[in-house]
Amino acid sequence: MIKKALSLLLALCLLAGVFCFAAGAKEPLAASGNIGENIQWTFNSETGGLRFSGTGPLSNYEHPGDSPFSDRDEIITVIIEDGITTVGSYLFSGCTSLRHLMLGEDVKTVYYGAFMDCTSLQNVALGSSVQSIYKSAFHNTDLMNLYCANDLTWFNSTLSISSENNALQDSGTNRAFECEIDLCGETVFYAYSPKMKRTVILGSGATEDFDWDMNPSPIRNGEIQTAFICNEITHVSDWAFFGCNKLAAIDVEYANKDFVSTGGVLYNADKTVLVAYPEARAYMSVIIPQSVTEIRPGAFGEGASYLKTITLPKALKTVGYGAFEYCENLATVNYGGSKADWDKIEIDDANDPLEKAKRNVTITALDLSVAAPEIGKTPPTKITMTHLDAMLLPVTVENVTWSPADTTFQKGTSYTVTIAVKAKDGYLLPKNAAEINATINGKTAKYEFKQEYNEHMAVTQEYALISYSFPPVSGLMFFAITVEGGTANADAAKAGATVTVTANEPPKTKTFDYWEVVSGGVTLADPKAKKTTFTMPADDVHLIAHFKSVIVGPGTPEVLPGDVDGNGKIETKDARLALRCSIGLEKYEAGSPEYLACDVTKDGKVGTDDARFILRKSVGLKDPEITWE
């Protein structure tokens, strides 16, 4: 009886705990609301940004967890605007995802446990009016960086910090910065340290959208040397760093999913968009990555007068307004695509330096022709360029060499020709072989880009080697002719000779259909004619004659049961064809000669039994129930 009573009591206690937990669970945070009479708040669930505006104090709460904003793992950034004077007790306690905090200029007091157990809190910006921080306000936080609107003397001597705020005090000692602090988005703010010449963009979500004159960026500062973008920033406006003419690098926190920095240049995560190029990154020659398809408005700012040469990728599709407006010394644009590709790029207004610079386009195709080796002849050192107008070809030939270097071509030897070419003015040779289609005599050739340097490691010339290996030299320069299903008037012929081919006589159930050119690339006089001609190329030729089934007599195909391929014999391959037909791998039309030859049981369908009977017949076994005539 006592055991039953204890079990019942335990069950009731557990049940009560479940109900208590369910009763204490908080609903998801709404998009907006009021706290007190004069303060409003908004919450962006996509960015985790919570922002308070209005006047007066934010409410105190008696215990941790009492506040509607406590124990929330969806809150990442808290912005408290000017006009609010205090942050109440336990207001944000237990917000374990909270990482960024900005207190406005009118906040004087942060009460007990306001940010207690905010274990991810790393960046705090304090307004200039803060006087007191109560016990445990920042207890058990991961605070690393403290951005102070006042000087650090105020932090060390004037500001009253009570006990159990070790993280805050440690940051004040080691990681406190005197900064200019201001909003630059709904829940995004920046802190500029005049001492370090560094701006940090903090918070979560997108910056406000700026332009170059009507709504200039508040981040703009002529003294900034480096900038840093934290993980939770999802959008940085065009023109955000415009006018920062001492800015040498824009860095991005390691886990940011939307941006990446390479060499201090800001790109989107997959490097298809160049967002901002630091104005003080003073390189005279710049190469834009091959992946970039878009350069954003104002990307090169107003201090890029150092830039003289830029290399743009073939993938580029869009150049935004004013991206190169102030690059007045830009003299050369090297482009990875052709002139036709360049003409497709959408270049917005105020990019005159880009339009006026000398433009070099990349060669994407090059067709060369050289006399093929003939026994006893001297290797040629001149080549013919294949083009509608040879004068328009974008390269000059510098040298032609043969390997091995025989004085005359020898029978049975394979020779390789190598042609050195240089790009003409206004053109570029691609550095990567995958970016050009180079051919010799219509055959794919090997392409290799070369550079030569002087003693100072400066490039003195650029050229490419294009090479092709010919097949071994034939004694009489005859090339083989192979014909399946027919015959040729010769087994081999010299290049330029006229060759006649004739299809074999087909079985009664078939007729000639067409010729297939397997190799040699010849053009037949009439590919549908049983007898036709072609001109022999300087290569072997392989042709196949194709036949199709026909109906013999007044509508009934004349077939030999079991002779599926129509060659007049019953063989194991006929059994294989019948088996494939029975399982749907051969699509013979019902009533066709092939289908009727498969159906040796004459039941109007082709099954595995038909294939078995044909196989037995092919090896000499008899089945009395099958008529083979």
VOKOLVEX-821583 format. One line per field, with one value per residue (C-alpha): x, y, z; residue in three letters; residue number from 1. Coordinates in steps of 0.2 Angstrom, whole numbers, plus 2048, in hexadecimal, padded with zeros to 3 digits. Each point is the difference from the previous one (the first is absolute). Example, Ala and Ser with C-alpha at 12.3 -4.5 7.8 and 13.67 -1.06 7.14 Angstrom:
BEGIN
c1 <- c(83E,806)
c2 <- c(7EA,811)
c3 <- c(827,7FD)
residu <- c(ALA,SER)
num <- c(1,2)
END
This chain:
BEGIN
c1 <- c(800,80E,809,7F0,7FE,812,7FF,7F0,808,80F,7F5,7F7,810,807,7EF,800,812,7FA,7F2,80B,80D,7F2,7F9,811,804,801,7F7,80B,804,7F4,806,7FC,7F9,800,809,7FA,7F7,80D,80B,7FD,80A,802,807,806,7FF,80B,80F,7FD,800,7F6,7FF,7F9,7FB,7F7,803,802,806,7FF,7F7,808,7FB,801,807,80A,7F4,7F2,803,7F8,811,80A,805,7FE,80C,7F9,807,811,801,7F9,7FF,7FA,7FE,803,7F2,800,808,802,801,7F5,805,800,7F9,80B,806,803,800,80E,801,801,811,7FF,7F9,7FF,7FB,7FA,807,7F3,802,806,7FE,800,7F8,802,803,7FA,80B,804,803,801,80E,803,800,811,7FE,7F9,7FF,7FD,7F9,808,7F3,802,804,7FC,800,7F9,804,800,7FA,80D,803,804,803,80D,803,810,7FE,7FA,7FD,7FF,7F9,809,813,807,804,7EE,7FF,80E,7FB,7EF,7F5,7FA,800,7FA,806,7FD,804,811,7FE,7FC,80E,80C,7FB,802,812,805,7F3,7F8,801,7FB,7F4,7F4,7F0,7F1,7F2,802,7F1,7F1,80A,811,80C,812,80E,80F,810,80A,80F,800,7F9,7F4,7EE,7F6,7EE,7F6,7EF,7F5,7F8,802,808,7F5,801,80B,805,80E,7F8,7ED,802,813,806,803,80F,809,80F,810,80B,7FA,80F,7F7,7EE,7F9,7EF,7F9,7F8,7ED,801,7F6,801,80D,7F9,808,80A,802,813,800,80C,80A,810,80B,7F7,80D,7F6,7EE,800,7F2,7FD,804,7EE,7F7,7F5,7FD,811,812,810,80F,80F,7F5,7F4,7ED,7F6,7F0,802,803,80A,7F5,7FD,80E,7F8,80E,812,80A,805,811,804,80D,803,804,7FA,7F1,7F9,7EE,7FC,7F9,7F0,7FB,7F0,7FC,809,7F5,7FD,80E,80A,811,7FB,808,812,805,80A,80F,7F8,808,7FC,7F1,7FD,7ED,7F9,7F6,7F2,7FD,7EE,7FD,80A,7F6,7FE,810,80A,810,7FB,80F,80D,806,811,7F9,809,7FE,7F2,804,7F0,7FF,7F3,7FE,7FA,7EE,800,806,7F2,7F3,806,7F4,80B,7F6,803,80F,80D,809,811,7FB,7F9,80E,80F,809,7F7,809,7F4,805,802,7F4,803,80F,800,811,804,811,805,7FF,810,804,80E,810,7F9,808,7F7,7F7,804,7F1,7EE,7EF,7F4,7EE,7F5,7F4,80D,811,805,7F3,807,805,812,810,80A,812,807,7FC,80A,7FE,805,80A,80A,803,805,7F3,7F1,804,7F4,7F8,805,7F3,804,7FA,7FF,801,7FB,804,7F4,7FE,7F0,7FE,7FC,7EF,800,806,805,7F7,80B,7F5,7FF,7ED,7FC,805,7FB,811,801,80C,7F9,7EF,807,801,811,80A,800,80D,802,811,808,812,808,80F,80C,7F3,7F3,7F6,7F7,809,7F5,7F1,7FC,7F8,806,7F4,804,7F9,807,7FD,7FE,80F,804,7FA,80B,7F4,7F5,7F1,7F2,7F6,7EE,7F4,7EE,7F4,7F1,808,810,80B,809,810,807,80A,801,80B,7F9,7F6,7FB,7EE,7FA,7F0,7F7,7F2,7F4,7FE,7F1,7F4,7F5,7EF,7F8,80C,805,80E,7FC,80F,813,808,811,808,811,809,7F4,7FC,7F1,7F7,7F8,7F0,7FF,7EF,806,806,80F,808,811,80B,811,80D,807,812,7F9,7F9,7ED,7F3,7EE,7F2,7F1,7F0,7F0,7EE,7F3,7F3,7EF,801,7F1,7EE,802,807,813,80A,80A,809,7FA,80E,80B,7FE,80E,7FB,810,7F8,807,7FA,80E,803,7FF,7EE,7FC,807,7F7,7EF,804,803,7F0,7F6,806,7FE,812,7FE,7F1,7FA,7EF,7F3,7FE,812,80C,80A,7F1,7F9,811,800,7EE,805,7F1,7F5,7F5,800,80D,812,805,80F,7FA,802,812,803,7FA,80B,80F,7FD,7FE,810,80A,7F7,7F3,7EE,7EF,7F2,7F3,809,800,810,7FB)
c2 <- c(800,80C,7FC,803,811,805,7FB,80A,80F,7FF,7FF,810,809,7FC,805,810,803,7FD,80C,80D,7FF,802,80F,808,7FE,811,803,806,812,80B,80C,810,806,80C,7FF,80D,810,808,7F2,7F6,7F1,7F7,7EF,7F9,7ED,7FD,80A,7FE,813,808,813,80B,813,80D,809,7FB,7F0,7EE,7F6,7F6,7EE,7F7,7F0,7F9,7F9,80C,80C,7FD,802,7F4,7EE,803,7F8,809,811,803,813,80D,813,80C,811,811,806,7F0,803,7EF,7EE,7F6,7F2,7EF,807,7F5,7F3,7EF,806,7F4,805,813,805,813,80E,813,80B,812,810,803,7EF,804,7F0,7ED,7F7,7F0,7F0,80A,7F5,7F2,7EF,808,7F3,806,812,807,811,80F,812,80C,811,80F,802,7EF,803,7F0,7EE,7F6,7EF,7F1,80B,7F7,7F0,7F1,808,7FD,813,803,812,80F,810,80F,811,809,7FF,7F2,80B,800,7EE,7FD,80E,807,7F1,7F6,7EE,7F4,7EF,7F0,809,7F9,7FE,813,805,7F4,807,812,7FB,7F7,803,811,80C,813,801,80A,7F5,802,7F6,7FC,7F4,7FA,7F5,803,80D,804,805,80B,800,810,7F9,7F0,808,7F1,7FE,7F1,7FD,7F6,7FA,7F5,802,80D,811,80E,804,80F,80A,80B,811,801,7F3,7FD,7F2,805,7F4,80C,806,807,7F8,7EE,7F4,7EF,7FA,7F0,7F8,7F4,7EF,806,80E,7FA,80F,80F,80E,807,810,7FA,803,80E,80E,7F5,805,7F9,7EF,7F2,7F1,7FA,7F0,7F4,7F5,7ED,7F9,80E,7F7,80E,809,7FB,80A,7FC,80B,80D,801,7FD,7F3,7F7,7EE,7F8,80E,803,812,80D,80B,80C,803,809,811,800,7EE,809,7F3,807,7EF,7F7,7EF,7FC,7EE,7F5,7FD,812,804,811,80F,80A,813,80B,7F0,808,810,811,7FD,7F4,80B,7F5,7F2,7FF,7EE,7F5,7EE,7FC,7EE,7F9,7FC,813,805,810,810,80B,813,809,7F0,808,812,806,7F4,80F,7F8,7EF,7FD,7EE,7F3,7EE,7F6,7ED,7FF,805,811,7F8,7FB,812,808,7F5,807,80D,80F,80D,813,809,7F3,80B,7FA,7EE,804,80B,7F5,7F6,7EF,7EF,7F2,7EE,7F4,7F2,7F6,7FE,7F6,7FC,7F6,7F8,7F4,7EE,7F6,7F7,7F4,808,812,80E,804,811,80F,80A,7FE,806,808,7FA,80F,80A,80E,7FA,812,800,7F1,806,7F8,801,7F0,802,7EE,7EF,7F1,7ED,7F2,7F5,80D,7F6,809,7F6,7F6,7EE,7F1,7F9,80F,80A,813,80D,812,80E,812,80F,80E,812,80A,80F,811,800,7ED,7F5,7EE,7F6,7F9,7F1,7F3,7FC,812,7FE,7F4,7FF,7F5,7FB,7F9,7FF,7F4,805,807,801,812,806,812,807,80F,806,80A,80C,800,80A,7F3,80C,7F8,804,7F7,7F4,7F3,7EF,7F0,7F6,7EF,7F0,7EF,7F8,7ED,7F7,805,7F3,7FC,805,80B,7F4,7FF,7F1,7FE,7F5,7FC,7F5,7FA,805,802,80D,801,800,7FB,810,810,810,810,809,7F0,7FC,7F0,7F7,7F5,7F3,7F8,7ED,7F8,7FE,7F1,7FF,808,80F,80E,80D,80F,80C,802,804,809,7F9,809,80A,80E,7FE,807,7F3,806,7F7,7F7,7F9,7F8,7EE,805,810,809,80B,809,7F8,80A,7FF,7F4,7EE,7FE,7F4,7FF,7F5,7FB,7FF,7F6,800,7F3,7FF,7F8,7F3,7FB,806,805,7F1,800,7F1,7FA,7F0,7FB,803,80A,811,809,7FB,7F8,7F0,7F6,7FB,804,803,813,7FE,7F7,80F,80D,7F6,800,812,803,7F5,80B,811,804,7FF,80A,7F6,806,7F2,7F9,806,7F2,800,7FE,7F2,7F7,801,7F8,7EE,7FA,80A,805,813,805,7FE,7F7,7F7,7F0,807,804,7EF,7F7,80B,7FC,7EE,801,809,7F2,7F2,7FB,7FC,805,7F7,80D,80E,802,807,803)
c3 <- c(800,805,7EF,7F6,809,7FD,7ED,7FF,808,7F5,7F0,806,803,7EF,7F8,809,7FA,7EE,802,809,7F2,7F3,809,801,7EE,7F6,7F0,7F1,801,7F7,7F2,80B,810,80F,810,80C,7FB,7F5,7F9,7F0,7FA,7EF,7FD,7EF,801,7F1,807,812,802,80F,801,80D,7FD,80B,810,812,809,7FB,80D,80E,804,811,7FA,7F1,7F3,805,7F1,7F0,7F8,80B,7FC,7ED,7F5,7F0,805,7F9,801,80C,7FB,80D,7F8,807,80C,80B,811,808,7FC,80D,80B,7F8,7F0,7F4,80C,7F8,7EE,7FB,7EE,803,7F9,7FD,80B,7FD,80E,7FB,805,80E,809,812,809,7FD,80E,809,7F4,7F1,7F4,80C,7F8,7EF,7FC,7EE,803,7F9,7FA,80B,7FB,80E,7FE,808,80E,809,812,80A,7FB,80E,808,7F4,7F1,7F5,80A,7F7,7EE,7F3,7FF,7F5,7F9,808,7F6,80A,7FA,80E,802,80A,80F,803,800,80C,80D,7FD,7FB,80F,7FD,80E,804,7F6,7EF,7FD,7EE,7FE,80B,7F7,7EF,807,805,7F0,7F2,803,7F1,800,7F1,7F6,800,7F6,7F7,7ED,7FF,808,80C,7FA,808,7FD,80C,7FA,80A,7FC,809,7F6,7F0,7FF,7FD,806,7F9,80D,803,7F5,7EF,7F3,800,7FA,7ED,7FC,7F1,7FC,803,806,80D,803,80B,813,7FF,7F4,809,7F8,80E,800,7FB,804,801,807,7FD,80D,7FD,800,7F3,7F1,7F5,7FE,7F5,7F1,804,812,7FF,7F3,804,80D,7F6,80D,801,7FC,805,803,80B,803,810,7FC,801,7F6,7F4,7F4,7FD,7FE,800,7F4,801,80A,7F1,805,7F6,802,807,7EF,7F9,7F2,806,803,80E,805,7FB,80E,7F9,808,7F9,7F5,7F2,7EF,7F8,806,7FB,804,804,7F1,80A,801,7F6,808,806,80B,7FF,807,803,7FD,80A,7FC,805,7F3,7F5,802,7F5,7EF,7FA,804,7FA,7FF,7FF,7F2,80C,803,7FC,80A,805,80C,7FF,804,804,7F7,7FF,80A,7F7,7F5,7FD,7FA,7F0,7FB,802,7FD,7FE,800,7F3,7EE,7F9,7FD,813,805,7F6,80B,810,808,805,80A,7FF,808,7FA,7F3,805,7FD,7EF,7FA,806,7F3,7FF,7FD,7FC,802,7F2,802,7EF,7F5,7F0,7F8,7F0,7FC,7F2,806,7FF,7F0,7FE,7F9,802,80A,810,7FC,80B,7FA,804,7FA,80B,7FE,800,7F5,800,805,804,80E,80A,811,801,7F7,7FD,807,7FD,7F9,805,7FD,80B,7FC,7F7,7F0,7F0,7F6,806,803,7FD,810,80B,80A,7FF,80C,7FA,80D,7FB,80B,7FF,808,802,7F6,807,808,804,80E,800,80D,80E,802,7F2,805,7FA,7EE,7F1,7F7,7F0,7F3,7F0,809,80D,813,804,810,807,80C,806,803,809,800,80E,802,80E,80B,7FD,7F5,7F1,7F0,7F4,7FF,7F3,7FD,7F9,7F6,7FB,7F7,7FD,7EF,7FD,7F9,7EF,7F3,7F1,7F3,80B,7FD,80D,804,7FB,80B,7FA,80A,7F6,7F0,7F5,7FA,7EF,80A,811,802,7F7,7FF,807,7F3,7F6,7FC,808,7FB,80D,7FD,80C,800,7FA,80F,804,7F9,80F,800,7F5,801,80B,803,802,811,801,80F,7FE,7F3,7FF,7EE,7F7,7F5,7F0,804,811,7FC,7EF,800,7F5,804,800,80C,7FF,80A,80E,808,80C,802,7FB,808,7F9,804,7F5,809,7FA,805,800,7F2,7FC,7F2,7F6,803,812,808,804,7F8,80F,805,812,80C,7F4,80A,7F8,7EE,7FB,7FA,80F,811,80C,813,7FD,7FA,810,80A,7F5,804,812,801,7F6,80D,80E,7F7,7FC,7ED,7FA,7F1,7F9,800,7EE,7FB,7F9,810,80B,7F5,800,813,802,7FB,80A,7F5,80F,7FB,80E,804,810,808,7F9,7EE,805,807,7F0,7F5,80B,7FF,7ED,7FF,808,7F6,80C,7FA,807,7F6,805,7F7,7ED,7FA,7EE)
residu <- c(MET,ILE,LYS,LYS,ALA,LEU,SER,LEU,LEU,LEU,ALA,LEU,CYS,LEU,LEU,ALA,GLY,VAL,PHE,CYS,PHE,ALA,ALA,GLY,ALA,LYS,GLU,PRO,LEU,ALA,ALA,SER,GLY,ASN,ILE,GLY,GLU,ASN,ILE,GLN,TRP,THR,PHE,ASN,SER,GLU,THR,GLY,GLY,LEU,ARG,PHE,SER,GLY,THR,GLY,PRO,LEU,SER,ASN,TYR,GLU,HIS,PRO,GLY,ASP,SER,PRO,PHE,SER,ASP,ARG,ASP,GLU,ILE,ILE,THR,VAL,ILE,ILE,GLU,ASP,GLY,ILE,THR,THR,VAL,GLY,SER,TYR,LEU,PHE,SER,GLY,CYS,THR,SER,LEU,ARG,HIS,LEU,MET,LEU,GLY,GLU,ASP,VAL,LYS,THR,VAL,TYR,TYR,GLY,ALA,PHE,MET,ASP,CYS,THR,SER,LEU,GLN,ASN,VAL,ALA,LEU,GLY,SER,SER,VAL,GLN,SER,ILE,TYR,LYS,SER,ALA,PHE,HIS,ASN,THR,ASP,LEU,MET,ASN,LEU,TYR,CYS,ALA,ASN,ASP,LEU,THR,TRP,PHE,ASN,SER,THR,LEU,SER,ILE,SER,SER,GLU,ASN,ASN,ALA,LEU,GLN,ASP,SER,GLY,THR,ASN,ARG,ALA,PHE,GLU,CYS,GLU,ILE,ASP,LEU,CYS,GLY,GLU,THR,VAL,PHE,TYR,ALA,TYR,SER,PRO,LYS,MET,LYS,ARG,THR,VAL,ILE,LEU,GLY,SER,GLY,ALA,THR,GLU,ASP,PHE,ASP,TRP,ASP,MET,ASN,PRO,SER,PRO,ILE,ARG,ASN,GLY,GLU,ILE,GLN,THR,ALA,PHE,ILE,CYS,ASN,GLU,ILE,THR,HIS,VAL,SER,ASP,TRP,ALA,PHE,PHE,GLY,CYS,ASN,LYS,LEU,ALA,ALA,ILE,ASP,VAL,GLU,TYR,ALA,ASN,LYS,ASP,PHE,VAL,SER,THR,GLY,GLY,VAL,LEU,TYR,ASN,ALA,ASP,LYS,THR,VAL,LEU,VAL,ALA,TYR,PRO,GLU,ALA,ARG,ALA,TYR,MET,SER,VAL,ILE,ILE,PRO,GLN,SER,VAL,THR,GLU,ILE,ARG,PRO,GLY,ALA,PHE,GLY,GLU,GLY,ALA,SER,TYR,LEU,LYS,THR,ILE,THR,LEU,PRO,LYS,ALA,LEU,LYS,THR,VAL,GLY,TYR,GLY,ALA,PHE,GLU,TYR,CYS,GLU,ASN,LEU,ALA,THR,VAL,ASN,TYR,GLY,GLY,SER,LYS,ALA,ASP,TRP,ASP,LYS,ILE,GLU,ILE,ASP,ASP,ALA,ASN,ASP,PRO,LEU,GLU,LYS,ALA,LYS,ARG,ASN,VAL,THR,ILE,THR,ALA,LEU,ASP,LEU,SER,VAL,ALA,ALA,PRO,GLU,ILE,GLY,LYS,THR,PRO,PRO,THR,LYS,ILE,THR,MET,THR,HIS,LEU,ASP,ALA,MET,LEU,LEU,PRO,VAL,THR,VAL,GLU,ASN,VAL,THR,TRP,SER,PRO,ALA,ASP,THR,THR,PHE,GLN,LYS,GLY,THR,SER,TYR,THR,VAL,THR,ILE,ALA,VAL,LYS,ALA,LYS,ASP,GLY,TYR,LEU,LEU,PRO,LYS,ASN,ALA,ALA,GLU,ILE,ASN,ALA,THR,ILE,ASN,GLY,LYS,THR,ALA,LYS,TYR,GLU,PHE,LYS,GLN,GLU,TYR,ASN,GLU,HIS,MET,ALA,VAL,THR,GLN,GLU,TYR,ALA,LEU,ILE,SER,TYR,SER,PHE,PRO,PRO,VAL,SER,GLY,LEU,MET,PHE,PHE,ALA,ILE,THR,VAL,GLU,GLY,GLY,THR,ALA,ASN,ALA,ASP,ALA,ALA,LYS,ALA,GLY,ALA,THR,VAL,THR,VAL,THR,ALA,ASN,GLU,PRO,PRO,LYS,THR,LYS,THR,PHE,ASP,TYR,TRP,GLU,VAL,VAL,SER,GLY,GLY,VAL,THR,LEU,ALA,ASP,PRO,LYS,ALA,LYS,LYS,THR,THR,PHE,THR,MET,PRO,ALA,ASP,ASP,VAL,HIS,LEU,ILE,ALA,HIS,PHE,LYS,SER,VAL,ILE,VAL,GLY,PRO,GLY,THR,PRO,GLU,VAL,LEU,PRO,GLY,ASP,VAL,ASP,GLY,ASN,GLY,LYS,ILE,GLU,THR,LYS,ASP,ALA,ARG,LEU,ALA,LEU,ARG,CYS,SER,ILE,GLY,LEU,GLU,LYS,TYR,GLU,ALA,GLY,SER,PRO,GLU,TYR,LEU,ALA,CYS,ASP,VAL,THR,LYS,ASP,GLY,LYS,VAL,GLY,THR,ASP,ASP,ALA,ARG,PHE,ILE,LEU,ARG,LYS,SER,VAL,GLY,LEU,LYS,ASP,PRO,GLU,ILE,THR,TRP,GLU)
num <- c(1,2,3,4,5,6,7,8,9,10,11,12,13,14,15,16,17,18,19,20,21,22,23,24,25,26,27,28,29,30,31,32,33,34,35,36,37,38,39,40,41,42,43,44,45,46,47,48,49,50,51,52,53,54,55,56,57,58,59,60,61,62,63,64,65,66,67,68,69,70,71,72,73,74,75,76,77,78,79,80,81,82,83,84,85,86,87,88,89,90,91,92,93,94,95,96,97,98,99,100,101,102,103,104,105,106,107,108,109,110,111,112,113,114,115,116,117,118,119,120,121,122,123,124,125,126,127,128,129,130,131,132,133,134,135,136,137,138,139,140,141,142,143,144,145,146,147,148,149,150,151,152,153,154,155,156,157,158,159,160,161,162,163,164,165,166,167,168,169,170,171,172,173,174,175,176,177,178,179,180,181,182,183,184,185,186,187,188,189,190,191,192,193,194,195,196,197,198,199,200,201,202,203,204,205,206,207,208,209,210,211,212,213,214,215,216,217,218,219,220,221,222,223,224,225,226,227,228,229,230,231,232,233,234,235,236,237,238,239,240,241,242,243,244,245,246,247,248,249,250,251,252,253,254,255,256,257,258,259,260,261,262,263,264,265,266,267,268,269,270,271,272,273,274,275,276,277,278,279,280,281,282,283,284,285,286,287,288,289,290,291,292,293,294,295,296,297,298,299,300,301,302,303,304,305,306,307,308,309,310,311,312,313,314,315,316,317,318,319,320,321,322,323,324,325,326,327,328,329,330,331,332,333,334,335,336,337,338,339,340,341,342,343,344,345,346,347,348,349,350,351,352,353,354,355,356,357,358,359,360,361,362,363,364,365,366,367,368,369,370,371,372,373,374,375,376,377,378,379,380,381,382,383,384,385,386,387,388,389,390,391,392,393,394,395,396,397,398,399,400,401,402,403,404,405,406,407,408,409,410,411,412,413,414,415,416,417,418,419,420,421,422,423,424,425,426,427,428,429,430,431,432,433,434,435,436,437,438,439,440,441,442,443,444,445,446,447,448,449,450,451,452,453,454,455,456,457,458,459,460,461,462,463,464,465,466,467,468,469,470,471,472,473,474,475,476,477,478,479,480,481,482,483,484,485,486,487,488,489,490,491,492,493,494,495,496,497,498,499,500,501,502,503,504,505,506,507,508,509,510,511,512,513,514,515,516,517,518,519,520,521,522,523,524,525,526,527,528,529,530,531,532,533,534,535,536,537,538,539,540,541,542,543,544,545,546,547,548,549,550,551,552,553,554,555,556,557,558,559,560,561,562,563,564,565,566,567,568,569,570,571,572,573,574,575,576,577,578,579,580,581,582,583,584,585,586,587,588,589,590,591,592,593,594,595,596,597,598,599,600,601,602,603,604,605,606,607,608,609,610,611,612,613,614,615,616,617,618,619,620,621,622,623,624,625,626,627,628,629)
END
